[in-house]
Amino acid sequence: MKSSPTILPSLLQCDFGNLEKRSVPSKRRGARGFIWTSWTGDSYPIFPMECRLSMLFRKLTDLPLDVHLMIEDPGQYVQAFSDAGADLLTFHVEAVDEVVPILENVQALNMGTGLVLNPGTSLDQVTPYLDRINVVLVMSVDAGFGGQAFNPVALDKLRTLRRMKPDLTLEVDGGVNFETIGRCREAGADLFVVGSAIFGSSDYAVALDRMRSEMQRHDPQMS
């Protein structure tokens, strides 16, 4: 967060059978952190597979690991992902009835804390907690569904949050690519979750350099 703006390659795009092939070259080519998105469905149980994969990944790199819990009842997995090496833990405000006890648990385990909200969720759902957290992750697509177009409502939320709390770290996830990353930076984003725009490229270094160039070109602090 201190080195923002920063691109976080999404490990959701990785070949889980060969994490080292994805992660180690990304570090050598300029990545400064990674994000692990954990999600569940009726046919996709989260535990213990994802925690074990997170532990494996932690052995491959000392770069910061941001874990986004895109799941119901995230509180029950806080300890497990702390043990797995998470540095920052974010969870959806839509998924819980009581936010504060989970935040306190995350903080007690010396992880950074963050809240996530989907495009259709009002900022009013997170604003009461802005003084308690390190990050707000603004989703530009609805969590859990692939192939969605970038929703510009995320830009409005980023701008509003930046005005409300200038020192808060803002993260954006979903449809962040060469065409949208500049707009996200203009709106105030600090951390950018990027998947296929990097891992779908034949050369990670070229993709990362192009993304960073777009960030810098639209950086409000550089204008």
Backbone as CSV, one residue per row, in Angstrom:
resi,resn,N_x,N_y,N_z,CA_x,CA_y,CA_z,C_x,C_y,C_z
1,MET,0.838,-1.206,0.000,0.000,0.000,0.000,0.872,1.256,0.000
2,LYS,2.029,1.168,0.667,2.912,2.322,0.729,3.545,2.623,-0.616
3,SER,3.612,1.629,-1.497,4.241,1.822,-2.799,3.218,2.033,-3.910
4,SER,1.983,2.357,-3.537,0.942,2.538,-4.542,1.243,3.796,-5.375
5,PRO,0.746,3.884,-6.612,-0.159,2.913,-7.234,0.553,1.623,-7.618
6,THR,-0.139,0.526,-7.428,0.449,-0.796,-7.596,-0.526,-1.723,-8.305
7,ILE,0.013,-2.508,-9.231,-0.762,-3.546,-9.904,-0.596,-4.852,-9.137
8,LEU,-1.714,-5.507,-8.840,-1.704,-6.793,-8.154,-2.158,-7.886,-9.123
9,PRO,-1.231,-8.683,-9.667,-1.649,-9.797,-10.532,-2.572,-10.750,-9.776
10,SER,-3.651,-11.144,-10.442,-4.642,-12.012,-9.816,-4.281,-13.472,-10.009
11,LEU,-4.084,-14.169,-8.900,-3.718,-15.578,-8.969,-4.885,-16.454,-9.391
12,LEU,-6.078,-15.871,-9.492,-7.223,-16.630,-9.990,-6.984,-17.074,-11.432
13,GLN,-6.072,-16.374,-12.133,-5.764,-16.691,-13.520,-4.658,-17.733,-13.656
14,CYS,-4.124,-18.200,-12.514,-2.972,-19.093,-12.548,-3.345,-20.531,-12.843
15,ASP,-2.347,-21.259,-13.326,-2.390,-22.711,-13.357,-2.041,-23.181,-11.957
16,PHE,-3.033,-23.646,-11.193,-2.792,-24.000,-9.797,-1.817,-25.165,-9.650
17,GLY,-1.610,-25.908,-10.729,-0.641,-26.998,-10.674,0.781,-26.514,-10.847
18,ASN,0.937,-25.232,-11.205,2.285,-24.699,-11.408,2.317,-23.230,-11.023
19,LEU,2.068,-22.944,-9.749,2.045,-21.562,-9.283,3.388,-20.879,-9.466
20,GLU,4.469,-21.632,-9.321,5.794,-21.019,-9.425,6.021,-20.446,-10.816
21,LYS,5.523,-21.118,-11.845,5.692,-20.635,-13.215,5.050,-19.283,-13.396
22,ARG,3.962,-19.013,-12.679,3.256,-17.735,-12.790,3.830,-16.674,-11.862
23,SER,4.091,-17.064,-10.609,4.405,-16.061,-9.595,5.838,-15.568,-9.645
24,VAL,6.786,-16.472,-9.752,8.187,-16.063,-9.693,8.567,-15.168,-10.859
25,PRO,8.202,-15.517,-12.118,8.502,-14.589,-13.205,7.824,-13.237,-13.035
26,SER,6.609,-13.217,-12.477,5.912,-11.953,-12.276,6.688,-11.053,-11.320
27,LYS,7.276,-11.647,-10.282,8.083,-10.866,-9.349,9.305,-10.313,-10.050
28,ARG,9.997,-11.160,-10.808,11.200,-10.705,-11.498,10.893,-9.588,-12.474
29,ARG,9.673,-9.569,-12.987,9.325,-8.602,-14.014,8.538,-7.417,-13.475
30,GLY,8.597,-7.207,-12.169,8.107,-5.949,-11.630,6.871,-6.003,-10.765
31,ALA,6.275,-7.176,-10.555,5.112,-7.238,-9.661,5.551,-6.921,-8.236
32,ARG,4.704,-6.184,-7.497,5.047,-5.798,-6.132,4.096,-6.411,-5.112
33,GLY,3.215,-7.286,-5.565,2.280,-7.964,-4.690,1.360,-8.816,-5.534
34,PHE,0.551,-9.646,-4.888,-0.388,-10.518,-5.578,-1.709,-10.517,-4.824
35,ILE,-2.774,-10.877,-5.523,-4.071,-11.044,-4.871,-4.584,-12.453,-5.119
36,TRP,-5.097,-13.038,-4.044,-5.711,-14.367,-4.102,-7.196,-14.179,-3.803
37,THR,-8.048,-14.513,-4.777,-9.492,-14.397,-4.585,-10.066,-15.763,-4.263
38,SER,-10.677,-15.878,-3.106,-11.280,-17.133,-2.674,-12.791,-17.037,-2.815
39,TRP,-13.373,-17.999,-3.491,-14.821,-17.960,-3.692,-15.379,-19.365,-3.592
40,THR,-16.666,-19.437,-3.305,-17.312,-20.735,-3.182,-18.628,-20.746,-3.936
41,GLY,-19.033,-21.936,-4.250,-20.356,-22.172,-4.810,-20.792,-23.551,-4.378
42,ASP,-21.923,-24.003,-4.873,-22.422,-25.312,-4.454,-21.454,-26.437,-4.814
43,SER,-20.696,-26.241,-5.911,-19.788,-27.294,-6.363,-18.331,-26.933,-6.124
44,TYR,-18.072,-25.903,-5.317,-16.699,-25.447,-5.124,-16.452,-25.143,-3.654
45,PRO,-16.153,-26.160,-2.855,-15.899,-25.920,-1.430,-14.570,-25.211,-1.229
46,ILE,-14.547,-24.217,-0.351,-13.342,-23.420,-0.157,-12.272,-24.127,0.656
47,PHE,-12.675,-24.893,1.633,-11.706,-25.379,2.600,-11.629,-26.892,2.527
48,PRO,-10.427,-27.483,2.550,-9.139,-26.858,2.843,-8.316,-26.511,1.614
49,MET,-8.818,-26.775,0.405,-7.982,-26.664,-0.786,-7.364,-25.282,-0.947
50,GLU,-8.180,-24.221,-0.825,-7.651,-22.896,-1.090,-6.654,-22.451,-0.037
51,CYS,-6.871,-22.813,1.191,-5.897,-22.473,2.223,-4.568,-23.168,1.961
52,ARG,-4.632,-24.403,1.513,-3.398,-25.122,1.207,-2.679,-24.487,0.025
53,LEU,-3.425,-24.071,-0.987,-2.807,-23.400,-2.123,-2.179,-22.079,-1.703
54,SER,-2.844,-21.358,-0.802,-2.276,-20.107,-0.307,-0.985,-20.357,0.445
55,MET,-0.943,-21.408,1.256,0.279,-21.757,1.967,1.401,-22.084,0.986
56,LEU,1.059,-22.820,-0.067,2.054,-23.168,-1.078,2.583,-21.917,-1.750
57,PHE,1.687,-21.018,-2.096,2.121,-19.796,-2.761,3.016,-18.961,-1.849
58,ARG,2.693,-18.886,-0.582,3.506,-18.111,0.357,4.952,-18.609,0.386
59,LYS,5.162,-19.890,0.156,6.521,-20.435,0.140,7.295,-20.014,-1.102
60,LEU,6.588,-19.536,-2.126,7.225,-19.191,-3.389,7.659,-17.740,-3.479
61,THR,7.116,-16.886,-2.613,7.419,-15.464,-2.719,7.279,-14.783,-1.370
62,ASP,8.063,-13.721,-1.192,7.921,-12.908,0.007,7.156,-11.619,-0.276
63,LEU,6.608,-11.485,-1.483,5.816,-10.308,-1.814,4.492,-10.329,-1.051
64,PRO,3.895,-9.156,-0.822,2.625,-9.100,-0.096,1.527,-9.913,-0.783
65,LEU,0.715,-10.568,0.019,-0.397,-11.378,-0.476,-1.706,-10.805,0.052
66,ASP,-2.518,-10.330,-0.859,-3.832,-9.760,-0.568,-4.865,-10.849,-0.826
67,VAL,-5.619,-11.222,0.196,-6.641,-12.266,0.056,-8.021,-11.626,0.086
68,HIS,-8.776,-11.839,-0.980,-10.136,-11.322,-1.126,-11.100,-12.486,-0.910
69,LEU,-11.826,-12.452,0.204,-12.770,-13.512,0.530,-14.127,-13.198,-0.098
70,MET,-14.367,-13.815,-1.225,-15.625,-13.615,-1.955,-16.571,-14.760,-1.586
71,ILE,-16.893,-14.833,-0.283,-17.591,-15.994,0.251,-18.602,-15.559,1.305
72,GLU,-19.519,-16.467,1.604,-20.410,-16.270,2.732,-19.679,-16.636,4.027
73,ASP,-20.065,-15.985,5.086,-19.496,-16.246,6.408,-17.970,-16.193,6.405
74,PRO,-17.384,-15.079,5.955,-15.920,-14.999,5.877,-15.229,-15.082,7.225
75,GLY,-15.939,-14.743,8.287,-15.320,-14.740,9.600,-14.730,-16.066,10.015
76,GLN,-15.303,-17.161,9.538,-14.820,-18.466,9.975,-13.500,-18.853,9.314
77,TYR,-13.046,-18.079,8.306,-11.816,-18.418,7.596,-10.661,-17.463,7.893
78,VAL,-10.879,-16.506,8.787,-9.843,-15.506,9.062,-8.569,-16.156,9.590
79,GLN,-8.700,-17.008,10.585,-7.522,-17.655,11.166,-6.809,-18.521,10.127
80,ALA,-7.569,-19.245,9.328,-6.964,-20.149,8.349,-6.127,-19.392,7.332
81,PHE,-6.620,-18.263,6.862,-5.853,-17.519,5.865,-4.724,-16.722,6.500
82,SER,-4.849,-16.386,7.760,-3.710,-15.823,8.471,-2.583,-16.851,8.544
83,ASP,-2.931,-18.083,8.907,-1.952,-19.162,8.959,-1.347,-19.437,7.586
84,ALA,-2.141,-19.183,6.531,-1.678,-19.440,5.166,-0.789,-18.329,4.618
85,GLY,-0.635,-17.236,5.377,0.313,-16.209,4.968,-0.271,-14.947,4.393
86,ALA,-1.559,-14.706,4.568,-2.167,-13.472,4.042,-1.621,-12.257,4.781
87,ASP,-1.372,-11.192,4.029,-0.946,-9.919,4.619,-2.106,-8.943,4.740
88,LEU,-3.040,-9.025,3.809,-4.229,-8.174,3.792,-5.428,-9.062,3.545
89,LEU,-6.479,-8.888,4.322,-7.685,-9.705,4.176,-8.874,-8.780,3.961
90,THR,-9.563,-8.964,2.836,-10.758,-8.175,2.552,-11.951,-9.108,2.409
91,PHE,-13.127,-8.631,2.826,-14.333,-9.439,2.712,-15.505,-8.546,2.340
92,HIS,-16.542,-9.166,1.793,-17.687,-8.430,1.273,-18.613,-7.975,2.386
93,VAL,-18.947,-6.694,2.353,-19.870,-6.150,3.342,-21.248,-6.780,3.169
94,GLU,-21.564,-7.229,1.947,-22.865,-7.846,1.685,-23.004,-9.220,2.340
95,ALA,-21.861,-9.821,2.714,-21.876,-11.215,3.162,-22.026,-11.368,4.664
96,VAL,-22.030,-10.261,5.397,-22.027,-10.382,6.861,-23.093,-9.495,7.487
97,ASP,-23.539,-9.901,8.663,-24.476,-9.090,9.433,-23.737,-8.145,10.379
98,GLU,-22.602,-8.611,10.908,-21.813,-7.805,11.834,-20.388,-7.676,11.305
99,VAL,-20.023,-6.472,10.928,-18.719,-6.217,10.321,-17.614,-6.117,11.371
100,VAL,-17.868,-5.394,12.449,-16.815,-5.040,13.408,-16.123,-6.251,14.023
101,PRO,-16.835,-7.285,14.489,-16.125,-8.422,15.090,-15.120,-9.071,14.138
102,ILE,-15.445,-9.126,12.846,-14.513,-9.722,11.886,-13.308,-8.817,11.694
103,LEU,-13.545,-7.509,11.587,-12.423,-6.574,11.461,-11.483,-6.694,12.652
104,GLU,-12.046,-6.783,13.836,-11.218,-6.883,15.043,-10.413,-8.176,15.058
105,ASN,-11.012,-9.251,14.570,-10.304,-10.524,14.501,-9.137,-10.434,13.519
106,VAL,-9.377,-9.831,12.359,-8.320,-9.668,11.353,-7.175,-8.835,11.926
107,GLN,-7.519,-7.736,12.565,-6.502,-6.857,13.136,-5.720,-7.542,14.245
108,ALA,-6.380,-8.359,15.033,-5.708,-9.073,16.120,-4.667,-10.051,15.597
109,LEU,-4.848,-10.477,14.356,-3.909,-11.413,13.733,-2.865,-10.684,12.881
110,ASN,-2.795,-9.354,13.049,-1.758,-8.526,12.404,-1.834,-8.532,10.880
111,MET,-3.047,-8.634,10.357,-3.253,-8.471,8.926,-3.895,-7.109,8.665
112,GLY,-3.649,-6.566,7.476,-4.393,-5.391,7.059,-5.844,-5.757,6.842
113,THR,-6.740,-4.783,7.006,-8.170,-5.055,6.907,-8.793,-4.264,5.768
114,GLY,-9.789,-4.869,5.129,-10.489,-4.159,4.073,-11.896,-4.678,3.867
115,LEU,-12.736,-3.810,3.326,-14.101,-4.184,2.968,-14.277,-4.092,1.464
116,VAL,-15.121,-4.975,0.948,-15.395,-5.055,-0.481,-16.867,-4.780,-0.708
117,LEU,-17.185,-4.081,-1.810,-18.589,-3.900,-2.153,-18.795,-4.082,-3.646
118,ASN,-19.905,-4.732,-3.983,-20.284,-4.971,-5.371,-20.826,-3.697,-6.020
119,PRO,-20.936,-3.673,-7.355,-21.407,-2.464,-8.035,-22.760,-1.956,-7.551
120,GLY,-23.655,-2.866,-7.186,-24.979,-2.437,-6.776,-25.107,-2.068,-5.309
121,THR,-24.024,-2.147,-4.559,-24.060,-1.866,-3.126,-23.716,-0.406,-2.870
122,SER,-24.525,0.243,-2.057,-24.315,1.654,-1.736,-23.071,1.846,-0.877
123,LEU,-22.406,2.973,-1.082,-21.265,3.314,-0.236,-21.656,3.455,1.233
124,ASP,-22.928,3.712,1.485,-23.382,3.835,2.869,-23.098,2.573,3.682
125,GLN,-22.928,1.443,2.980,-22.675,0.186,3.676,-21.249,0.086,4.221
126,VAL,-20.334,0.901,3.687,-18.946,0.830,4.158,-18.489,2.096,4.888
127,THR,-19.143,3.210,4.647,-18.662,4.468,5.227,-18.602,4.468,6.765
128,PRO,-19.452,3.742,7.480,-19.312,3.751,8.948,-18.012,3.131,9.445
129,TYR,-17.309,2.399,8.572,-16.129,1.648,9.004,-14.821,2.205,8.448
130,LEU,-14.869,3.338,7.779,-13.674,3.830,7.093,-12.518,4.117,8.042
131,ASP,-12.817,4.482,9.277,-11.741,4.742,10.238,-11.173,3.470,10.849
132,ARG,-11.780,2.333,10.546,-11.347,1.054,11.133,-10.559,0.198,10.160
133,ILE,-10.521,0.585,8.882,-9.964,-0.300,7.866,-8.817,0.371,7.115
134,ASN,-8.046,-0.451,6.415,-6.933,0.033,5.607,-7.306,0.233,4.144
135,VAL,-8.271,-0.558,3.668,-8.571,-0.603,2.230,-10.072,-0.723,2.010
136,VAL,-10.560,-0.066,0.957,-11.868,-0.394,0.392,-11.626,-0.937,-1.006
137,LEU,-12.122,-2.137,-1.265,-12.031,-2.755,-2.583,-13.359,-2.536,-3.298
138,VAL,-13.310,-1.764,-4.369,-14.502,-1.449,-5.154,-14.557,-2.404,-6.340
139,MET,-15.601,-3.228,-6.381,-15.773,-4.150,-7.505,-16.399,-3.406,-8.683
140,SER,-15.816,-3.606,-9.850,-16.371,-3.012,-11.068,-17.153,-4.033,-11.879
141,VAL,-17.297,-5.238,-11.333,-18.204,-6.266,-11.855,-18.830,-6.939,-10.638
142,ASP,-19.936,-7.627,-10.829,-20.525,-8.374,-9.728,-19.667,-9.588,-9.408
143,ALA,-19.353,-9.755,-8.153,-18.482,-10.843,-7.731,-19.071,-12.196,-8.098
144,GLY,-18.199,-13.080,-8.624,-18.598,-14.458,-8.862,-19.040,-14.785,-10.270
145,PHE,-19.028,-13.806,-11.161,-19.475,-14.064,-12.533,-18.419,-13.548,-13.506
146,GLY,-17.897,-14.425,-14.345,-16.869,-14.036,-15.286,-17.431,-13.416,-16.551
147,GLY,-16.562,-12.750,-17.303,-16.921,-12.216,-18.607,-17.792,-10.988,-18.584
148,GLN,-17.855,-10.285,-17.460,-18.700,-9.101,-17.376,-17.947,-7.854,-17.825
149,ALA,-18.698,-6.899,-18.323,-18.109,-5.632,-18.746,-17.842,-4.756,-17.530
150,PHE,-16.834,-3.930,-17.623,-16.486,-2.980,-16.573,-17.656,-2.026,-16.346
151,ASN,-18.082,-1.915,-15.084,-19.204,-1.039,-14.735,-18.657,0.298,-14.246
152,PRO,-18.924,1.385,-14.974,-18.358,2.688,-14.587,-18.858,3.227,-13.266
153,VAL,-19.859,2.596,-12.638,-20.282,3.032,-11.303,-19.119,2.929,-10.322
154,ALA,-18.177,2.032,-10.607,-16.999,1.909,-9.745,-16.197,3.199,-9.728
155,LEU,-16.151,3.901,-10.854,-15.395,5.156,-10.917,-16.034,6.213,-10.026
156,ASP,-17.361,6.262,-10.024,-18.060,7.220,-9.161,-17.773,6.918,-7.687
157,LYS,-17.767,5.643,-7.335,-17.501,5.278,-5.940,-16.068,5.622,-5.540
158,LEU,-15.137,5.368,-6.433,-13.745,5.693,-6.142,-13.574,7.196,-5.914
159,ARG,-14.189,7.990,-6.772,-14.075,9.451,-6.629,-14.670,9.913,-5.296
160,THR,-15.830,9.369,-4.959,-16.495,9.774,-3.716,-15.664,9.383,-2.503
161,LEU,-15.146,8.157,-2.503,-14.328,7.705,-1.379,-13.054,8.527,-1.257
162,ARG,-12.455,8.885,-2.392,-11.232,9.681,-2.352,-11.490,11.060,-1.740
163,ARG,-12.655,11.630,-2.063,-12.995,12.929,-1.467,-13.283,12.788,0.029
164,MET,-13.960,11.711,0.403,-14.350,11.522,1.795,-13.154,11.271,2.708
165,LYS,-12.206,10.469,2.218,-11.070,10.066,3.067,-9.821,9.982,2.180
166,PRO,-9.132,11.090,2.002,-8.012,11.153,1.054,-6.893,10.156,1.317
167,ASP,-6.688,9.754,2.581,-5.570,8.869,2.896,-5.924,7.385,2.841
168,LEU,-7.168,7.058,2.585,-7.586,5.664,2.520,-7.063,5.013,1.239
169,THR,-6.585,3.788,1.355,-6.148,3.043,0.177,-7.371,2.484,-0.539
170,LEU,-7.457,2.752,-1.844,-8.587,2.306,-2.651,-8.110,1.283,-3.677
171,GLU,-8.855,0.188,-3.759,-8.524,-0.923,-4.644,-9.688,-1.146,-5.604
172,VAL,-9.386,-1.587,-6.813,-10.434,-1.849,-7.797,-10.173,-3.205,-8.441
173,ASP,-11.262,-3.942,-8.681,-11.155,-5.303,-9.218,-12.307,-5.550,-10.177
174,GLY,-11.989,-6.153,-11.334,-13.008,-6.533,-12.301,-12.899,-5.743,-13.585
175,GLY,-12.463,-6.387,-14.653,-12.383,-5.703,-15.935,-11.302,-4.643,-16.012
176,VAL,-10.293,-4.737,-15.134,-9.194,-3.769,-15.177,-8.200,-4.224,-16.238
177,ASN,-8.052,-3.412,-17.270,-7.188,-3.773,-18.391,-6.535,-2.509,-18.960
178,PHE,-5.940,-2.621,-20.131,-5.225,-1.484,-20.720,-6.147,-0.296,-20.994
179,GLU,-7.417,-0.567,-21.255,-8.360,0.500,-21.577,-8.982,1.143,-20.342
180,THR,-9.053,0.418,-19.233,-9.768,0.939,-18.055,-8.859,1.358,-16.902
181,ILE,-7.624,0.908,-16.873,-6.783,1.185,-15.707,-6.507,2.677,-15.541
182,GLY,-6.376,3.412,-16.651,-6.151,4.849,-16.555,-7.329,5.572,-15.942
183,ARG,-8.533,5.179,-16.320,-9.732,5.800,-15.763,-9.847,5.517,-14.277
184,CYS,-9.447,4.304,-13.876,-9.481,3.956,-12.450,-8.475,4.794,-11.667
185,ARG,-7.308,5.018,-12.254,-6.313,5.835,-11.565,-6.782,7.284,-11.447
186,GLU,-7.364,7.807,-12.509,-7.901,9.169,-12.464,-8.939,9.314,-11.364
187,ALA,-9.721,8.249,-11.148,-10.788,8.288,-10.151,-10.281,8.123,-8.728
188,GLY,-9.005,7.744,-8.568,-8.442,7.674,-7.231,-7.972,6.321,-6.765
189,ALA,-8.038,5.286,-7.619,-7.604,3.951,-7.206,-6.096,3.914,-6.982
190,ASP,-5.680,3.126,-5.979,-4.265,2.925,-5.654,-3.782,1.522,-6.016
191,LEU,-4.650,0.523,-5.811,-4.319,-0.870,-6.077,-5.228,-1.381,-7.189
192,PHE,-4.639,-2.089,-8.158,-5.375,-2.507,-9.346,-5.227,-4.016,-9.516
193,VAL,-6.329,-4.727,-9.372,-6.315,-6.175,-9.544,-6.438,-6.483,-11.030
194,VAL,-5.436,-7.167,-11.562,-5.387,-7.436,-13.000,-5.134,-8.919,-13.215
195,GLY,-5.972,-9.536,-14.043,-5.818,-10.951,-14.327,-5.398,-11.225,-15.747
196,SER,-6.371,-11.356,-16.639,-6.084,-11.799,-18.000,-5.242,-10.807,-18.792
197,ALA,-5.311,-9.523,-18.468,-4.500,-8.543,-19.192,-3.005,-8.804,-19.002
198,ILE,-2.655,-9.461,-17.877,-1.257,-9.846,-17.650,-1.029,-11.293,-18.055
199,PHE,-1.785,-12.214,-17.429,-1.521,-13.627,-17.638,-1.970,-14.128,-19.003
200,GLY,-2.796,-13.334,-19.686,-3.160,-13.681,-21.048,-2.151,-13.193,-22.058
201,SER,-1.148,-12.470,-21.590,-0.105,-11.943,-22.464,1.037,-12.938,-22.584
202,SER,1.704,-12.920,-23.713,2.853,-13.805,-23.904,4.089,-13.290,-23.190
203,ASP,4.060,-12.027,-22.777,5.216,-11.436,-22.103,4.726,-10.599,-20.929
204,TYR,4.919,-11.107,-19.696,4.443,-10.403,-18.510,5.065,-9.016,-18.398
205,ALA,6.366,-8.919,-18.716,7.063,-7.645,-18.550,6.453,-6.569,-19.431
206,VAL,6.161,-6.915,-20.664,5.562,-5.946,-21.588,4.181,-5.531,-21.093
207,ALA,3.389,-6.503,-20.640,2.044,-6.195,-20.152,2.092,-5.299,-18.922
208,LEU,2.962,-5.640,-17.962,3.075,-4.832,-16.751,3.566,-3.426,-17.067
209,ASP,4.531,-3.312,-17.971,5.040,-1.987,-18.340,3.957,-1.149,-19.004
210,ARG,3.172,-1.784,-19.844,2.102,-1.037,-20.508,1.041,-0.578,-19.514
211,MET,0.717,-1.460,-18.561,-0.265,-1.084,-17.540,0.261,0.063,-16.679
212,ARG,1.531,-0.020,-16.290,2.108,1.046,-15.472,2.157,2.363,-16.240
213,SER,2.439,2.277,-17.523,2.464,3.484,-18.342,1.102,4.153,-18.386
214,GLU,0.044,3.348,-18.502,-1.306,3.904,-18.514,-1.650,4.521,-17.162
215,MET,-1.219,3.879,-16.064,-1.451,4.447,-14.740,-0.791,5.806,-14.606
216,GLN,0.464,5.886,-15.019,1.217,7.129,-14.878,0.646,8.232,-15.764
217,ARG,0.211,7.852,-16.941,-0.310,8.844,-17.882,-1.589,9.493,-17.363
218,HIS,-2.337,8.759,-16.537,-3.605,9.265,-16.000,-3.532,9.589,-14.513
219,ASP,-2.322,9.610,-13.960,-2.154,9.841,-12.530,-2.489,11.296,-12.206
220,PRO,-3.501,11.550,-11.368,-3.869,12.937,-11.041,-2.737,13.682,-10.341
221,GLN,-1.839,12.958,-9.687,-0.732,13.610,-8.992,0.365,14.054,-9.953
222,MET,0.325,13.542,-11.185,1.335,13.888,-12.169,0.888,15.008,-13.086
223,SER,-0.394,15.369,-12.997,-0.941,16.382,-13.909,-0.665,17.787,-13.387
